[in-house]
Amino acid sequence: MKGLHALIPSPRSAKRFVNLYRFLRATLESGHRSELESAQRADHKVVAVLLAVICGYPEEADDLLEAIAEADAKIGWRRFVEALGKGGNGSPLRAFAQTLCPKLAAAAGESLADVPLATFQRWAPHVSRFSFNAAAAHGPADEGASTPARDQAPAARRPRARA
């Protein structure tokens, strides 16, 4: 989490980041949760970087998630960030590429440099659910996936009356 400080500009953003990570982990099915918690995989770091962007750069997060979805899944994170920084492929991120791309590279560090973009693409829909803007653009994490809030009857979501 130390490397994410460049993407999380304030204590409030840091608190939001931690809470969103907890929410995301709690809403995952056991198979996805084990992928996230596995020490051998980089998935937890991928999720942390994506959530940090949502917390620190909420307006730009939409464009970043869209660029991730449209990019070649086989390239590594470092190459993807470098292409964004150069404004490759008509990137919608060109306007803030000079400031965000170095922060993305620093936050990911060497541990994510060669992680294929497919890993980011797999987690982007899950993470986008916690963005104010991106969730509507990218749809649900899994089509037909069940979430606790979706499965509860409306009465179960209402606050209980206090005695």
C-alpha positions, 0 to 999 in steps of 0.5 A: 500500500505504500506505493499507492500514496501517489494515487491517493491524495488525502486521508479521506481518499485513503479511508475510502480506499481501505473501505472499498477494498474491504467491500470488494473483498466481502462481495466476492464469491469464494473463488474470486476471493481466493484469487484475490488473497493468493500470495502467488498471484498479483491480483490483490495489487492489481485491485489495489491500483485500480481502486486507488485510481478510483479514489484519487482520480475519480473523473479519470478512472472512467477513461482509464477503465475504458482504455484497459478494456479496449487494450490488447490483453497480452501486453504488460502493465508497463507497456500499457502505461507507457502507451497511455503516457504517449497518447497512443491509440488516440487515448482519451487520457491524453489530457492528464497523461503527463501527471497520471501515467508516472503515478500509475507506473510508480504505484504499480512498481516493478511487481506489476510491470510485467503483469498482463493487462488481462489481469487488469481487465478481469478485475476492472468490472469488479472494481468499477462497481465502486466508482461513482461514474464507471459502474454505469459505463461498464455494467455488472462485474459478472452478468447475472452475478448475484450480490447480497443487495440484489438478492434481498427482498426490499423489506430486508433492506429497510432499516429496522424500527427502534424500540 
